[in-house]
Amino acid sequence: MIPRTWSGLRPAVRDLAGALLLGAGLTRPERSARDLLTVVTLHRVLPEERLAAYPLRAIAVSTKELAFLVAFMREHYTCAPLSEAHGRWAGGERPPRPLAAITFDDGQLDNVEQARPVLEQAGLRATFFLPVEAVDSDRLLWHDRLAYAALRLLELDGARAAALLGPLPGSDHRAQVTGLVARSKALSDPERSSLVERVERAAGGDARPAWDGMMRWDQVRALAAAGHEIGSHSLSHPLLPGLSDQRLDAELAGSRTRLEAEVGRPCLAFCYPNGDCDDRVVAAVARAGYRLAVLTAWGPNRTGAHPLRLTRCDLQGPTTRDRAGRLSAARLALRLHPTFARLL
């Protein structure tokens, strides 16, 4: 049956357009991103069996998907850790394969166990943004804790979940959990923490699987020794615009001081939790001594981009695959293109 709506036609049109544009060279980064700095964002990297159990698929890629996109980046870009790539780009360097940085947010254990071997097999170095207190405590960040607990509660007792969480639109439990996490970002830090604790209690306690967790400090030091960059993702991963000036400075300067002490080298790059910032937060980041900071806002960076408001291109499993589920260079090239990405 031929699809009759644009939503039905769109995947086919996207795949055809992607193939034609890549074949014509229009979406090849060597052409489309020559003067740009492309910063790629990743979070979780999991083997297929763990990915199937992880509630927030939109911020995860499989190990196989990561290997595919890393190979694409190596072929089409000149990759370096963020501070190095930005320094070369801001200094006017424009190599035939444009400059790019691969970044990982949140400091989970899988970044070491799954991502590091893929990167190093390809000969690439990346930037890892760490929330210091989560590494200290080996406690997952609030969104993972909430997602695991809510998924368990939904599967065990739907009525109790509904009474505690209210209506959760979505076609399945994972879609409902994703919506819950997105909705919870509007809460204050105390409200969000209280919600996570209530859901965990209702679900019978910490719901994370035994394989999940955060990096250890010895692993962080090993990453730095191997040439990867360690950046700050704050102390406790709060949404920064709502903090007092005193706590804001503590989150920014405190995390930088601690990371420098742990790895024995300067911490120059910062990642805004959830991408949230305003002029006051940006000024505080500068005051804390960071030279670069990244957002979650999408897009490659053009000449003159503010170094403390750098944009990034987030990548997930679906953005590496065509409508038949095959890993697709044409699809990935579309996702990274400064104009044609809207076809997705």
N, C-alpha and C positions, 0 to 999 in steps of 0.2 A: 504493500500500500504506500502511495506517495504521500509524504507529509503535506498537510494543507496550511500549516501555520508557519510563521517565521521562526518560532521557537523550535519547531520540528526540523525546518530546513537549515537552521543556523549551523549545526555541527558539520553538515556536509559542505555548506558554502565556506565555512572556516577552513576545513581541511583542504578543499580545492584551492582556495585563495592562498593558503599557506604554502602549498606545494608549488603553485605558479610563481609566487613572489620569491621564494627561495631559489627556484630554478632560474629565474631571471636575475638573481643576485641582489634584488632590492632589499631583502631582509638579512642579507649576510652582514654580520656586525662589522667586518672589515670596511664595509661601505656605509652602513647606516649609523655606526657609532664611533666613527673615526675621531671626532672631536669631543666625544663625551666620556665621562667617567661612569661606568656601570657598576653598581654595588648590588650584589645579590644577597637576599635574605633567606635563611633556612632556620628551622628550629629542631624538630625531632627527626632522627634518622634511625629506622627500625627494620629488622628483618621481617619478612612477610608474616610469620606467625605472631610476632609481637604487634605488628601494625594492625592486624585483625582485631586485637584486644584493646587497642588504644582508642579512647573515645573521641579525640579531636583530630580527625583525619585531615582537616584543612591546614594544619600546621605541621604535617609530617610527610616525609617521603620514605620510601623503602630504600634499603641499601642498594638495590639494583637501579632504582631511579636516580639516586645520588651519583652512582658511577656513570650513568648515561649523561647527566647534566655536567658533571665534572669533565668528562671527555669532550663535550661540546665547548665548554669554557676554555679548555686547554687548546683546542683546535682554532678557535676564532678570536680569542682575547689574549692579551698579555696580563696574566694574573699575578697579584702580589697582595700581601696583607694591606688593610685599608690605609694605614698611615703612610706606607711606602708608595702605594699606588696613587694616593692623593698628592703626595709630595712631588712625584714625577709629573703628574698631570698638571698640577698648579704651576709647576716650573716650566711648562710649555712643551713637554715631551709628547709627541704624537706618533707612536710606533705604527707600523702597518697593521698589526693586530691591536686593536684599541685596548686601553688600560681598563682593568676591572678588579674588583675585590669580592671575595666570597666571605660572607659573614654568617655566624651562628649565634643565635640569641638563647640565653637562659641557663647555659652551663650544665645541661643534663649529662648523665653518664654515657648515654648512647653517642654523644658527640665524640667521646674518646674511643669507645669500643667499636663503633661502626663508621663514623665519618673520618676519623684520623687515618685509618689504613687506606681508605679510598683516595683521600687527598695525597697521601705520601706515595702511593703507587703511581699516581699521575704526576708526581713531582711538583705539586702545588702547595702553597702555604695560605692559610686563612686567618681571619680574625674571629676570636671567640669572646663574646660579651658575658661577663659573669656577675650574678647577684651574690655578693659576698656572704651574707648571712645564711643563704640557702646552702652554699657550699660548706660553710661551717657546720651546719646542723644536719646535712643530708636530708633536708626536708623539701619536698617538691614545692614549686610555686603555687599560689592559690588557685590558678585556673586548672592545673592538673589535679590538685587535691579535690576540688569541687567536681570536676568532670568524672573522676573515678568513683567518688562517693555517690553522686547523683545517678550514674549509670547502674551501679550495684543496687541502689534503692529502687529505681524504676523496675529492674528485673526481678527483685525480690517481693516488692509490695507496692504496686502501682497506686493503690488507694492512699496509702500513707504518703507516697511521693506527691500525689496531687494535693493532699491536705497541706503539706509543708511548703510546696513550691508554687502552687497555683497552676493555672493552665500553661502548658508547654507545647506550643505549636510545633509540628514536625511530623514527617512521615514514619519515623522510627525513633527508637530510643537515642541513638547517636545524634540524630538531627535535633531532638529535643534538648539534649545535653549541650550541644553547640549553641543553641539559642539561649539557654540559661546562662552560660558563661558570658556571652555577648551582652545580655541584659544586666548582668552583675557588674559590669565595668562602670555603670552609671552610679553605683553605690559609693559611699564614702569608705575609706579604708576600714574603720571600725565596723561598719555595717557589713562589709564584704567578709571580714574575718569572722564575724558572728555567724553569718550565713554558712560559711564553709564548716565551721565547728558544729552547727546544728545538723547539717546534712551528714557529716561524718558520724555523729552520734546515732542518728537515725539509721544509718547504714551499717552500724556495728563496729565503727572505728575506722582507722586508716585503711583505705580500700586499694592502695597502690599495689601492683603485683610485685613479687619478690625480685624480679629482674630490673625494676625501675629505680632510679635514684639520681643523685647529683654527682658531679665530678668530686674527686678528692684533691687535696692540695698537692700531693705528690704528682698526681696526673696533670694538674695545671702547670706545675713547674716543668714537667717533661714536655708538654706542648710548647712552652716558651723556649726551652732549650733546643727544640727541633726547628725553631724559626717561625712558629706561628705567633701571632700577636694576641695578647691578652688585654681586652678592654673592659671598661666598667659598665655594669648594668644596674648601678646603685648598690646600696647596702641591703635594703629589704624589698626592692621592687614595688614601691608605692607609685601611685599616679601623682607625678610631681607638682602639677599646678595647684593642687589643694593643700600643699604643705605650708607650714609657717616658714619664714625666712631662716630661722635657726635650724629647723629640722632639714630644710632643703640643703643648706650648707653642709650639714653633717652627712647626709646621704651622698653628696657629691664628693666632698673632700675626704670624708672618711673612707669611702670605698677606694678612691685612688691611692691614698696612703697605704691602705692594707694590701692592695694588689701589688704595688711597687715593692713592699717589704717581702711579700711571698715569692715573687718571681725574680727580683733583683734587677729590674730594668724599668724604664719610664712607662707609665700608663698614659697614653696620649689621646685615646679615643673613648667616647661615651655613647651609650645607646639609651635613648629615652624609653622607659617602660611604657609599653602600649603605644609608643610614638607620641605621647602627650607632652606638649610643651607650649609655653607662651614666652613673651619677651622677658618676663622676670626670670623664668627658668633658664632661658638661653644665657642671660647675663650671669646667672649663678654658675652655670657650666663654665663659662669663660673665666670667672673669678676663681674657680677651683683648679684652673690650670690646664684644662683639656684643650687640645688644638682642633679636634674634630668631634662631631656628634652626628648621629644618624637618626632619621625618622622612620616611620612605617609608611609614610606617603609614597605612592608608587612613582617610579620614573628614573631614567638615567639623568645624570647631572650635566648641565651645560656650563660653558665657560662663565665664570663670575658667580657660580653657586656659593651661597654662604657656607663656610666650612663647619658651622655648628647647626646647620639645617640641611644636611645632605639627604637626598631621597634614595630609595632603594627599590629593587624589583623582587618582590616575594615570589618564591617558587614552591609549588606543591605537586603532589603526584599527578593530578589531572592536567596540570599545565605542561606536563612532559609527554602526554599521550593523545593520540587521535581518537576519533569517535569509535573505532574498533578496539581501543585499548592498547594499541601498539605504541611503543616509545617512538617519538616523532621529532626529528630535528626541525622540521618545518613548523611544528606547533611551538617548540621552544623558541625558535627565532622570532615568531610572532609575539610571544610573550615579552621578549626583551627589546622589541623594536619601539623607538620613541613615539611612533605614530600609529602603526598598524596593530598595536596591542589591543586597541578598542574592538577589533574584530572578535576577540574572545568574549 
